[in-house]
Amino acid sequence: MKNEKNYSKEHLLYLKDVKRKSVFINVVRFAVLFLLLGLWELSAHFEWVNPFITSSPSRICKTIADLYQNGSLFLHVSTTLWETLLGFFIAVALGYSIALLLWWSEAFRRISEPYFVVLNALPKIALGPLIIIWFGTGSKAIVFMTVLIGLIVAILNMLNGFMSTDENKLLLLRSMGASKLQLLTKLVIPSSLPNFISMLKINVGMAWIGSIMGEYIVSKAGIGYLIVYGGQVFKLDLVMSAVFILCVLAAIMYALVALLEKLVIKNQK
Amino acid sequence: MKEVLRFENVSMHYHSKQGETVAVENMNFSVSEGEFVAIIGPSGCGKTTLLSLAAGLLPPTGGEVKTNGCTFGYMLQKDELFPWRTIEKNIFLPLEIKRKNTPENRERALALAEKYGLKQFLKNYPSSLSGGMRQRAALIRTLAVDPDVLLLDEPFSALDYQTRLSVCDDVYRIIRSEKKTALLITHDISEAISVADKIFVLSHRPAQVVATHALDFPEHEPLKRRENKEFSKWFEILWRELNV
């Protein structure tokens, strides 16, 4: 890498230009956010729209502050977060393992294919009543729903990654006399790392869908519960606040996976 | 001279739902220790099948492949270095696969890498190396387990012309100085003439050996051979035989 002192004048100008553009993008991003929030607040304040229906940023802040003060904010957030994370990790771990088995055995792969296709297409919410009867009305049912929604996607994504291993690299390893287990550990698993990361990203979204949907069906606490409850009693401030909290949590979880991606995939090209 | 590889009436039939393909039929040839043999043939004549048969990756459907207990190292069209491994770790790969990852063997492989100018790249990832250097690293990886015979499946065809000539020279030099037997498969006539002691010409599918030539150039380096008068004469002979 060249030392900065050695850069030509043009190159310095170019770098400056690149930096200016990226600053501009960031400034405008936040400007758009504040503009929208401001417009929302003003239109509610001057009652251009009915704030009872649309809520407003200040009402959302107040609602969240109230939830915090009466101590229920932590309960709802932790309940949903726990269900989401548990469902996410079970779906990922189980999905990865099943995908490995499917890669290993062609017969198993071919036999199970139609079942996965149907299960993938099935709207999992249709199983709602069964889940309540089988798992009761506690967190167990919601975690099960989360796993159910993430699992098939995890399996299909990982299997796709395993199956698209470079044929020539497989040939190379076979010519060295590699066993099937060695093919797996030396080549198939490391080369499917990008697929693993993208599967994690997809499953972050799936896990939130699963836990919120699970809470819609049956729950005593959680963010999904707040949304349903808020809707039923027409407290739309509560609904909006819950959605806002959800946005923040989902963004944090996605950012963590993106960070993991940066750490893990440095040399993959 | 000891024979390291012999094909005796070897046939290879592929089966698929669409039908049966005869890739190789009654193939006979042999390779002796220390020889550099090139096999040329029209494209799609089953050249790669031949190498897979020689390496024991495919059992022949007829005849016999005799290897005399020799070990084989395979080199493919592309370097196929694993991008998530450093050059050093790539070179150790066959040692790991064959469970020979001992300090002595690693030492041997590193000595080879050092001898052929890869020392400074050992801790680098393949993406930071040039095409020529990568192919050289692939060769050192093949040599790491000290195989008796090298099977080269058009190892230069993925490189641009300039790099190709110099890498060809490079690989030839290393194989010669390590005193390895080599079997090169290619569709590039001039490449075959520039490196081989012996050339087998294959027919269209089903592949059979239609001609055998022993080359006796006074020069040994591929680039020098290309300047010899005989070179174009050989080219013409082989070109005719390929286009029968």
Interface residues (C-beta under 8 A of the other chain):
Chain A: D166 N168 K169 L171 L172 L173 R174 S175 M176 G177 A178 Q182 K186 L187 P190 S191 L193 N267 Q268 K269
Chain B: A55 L57 F72 G73 Y74 L76 Q77 K78 E80 F82 P83 W84 L93 P94 E96 I97 K98 Y125 S127 V145 L151
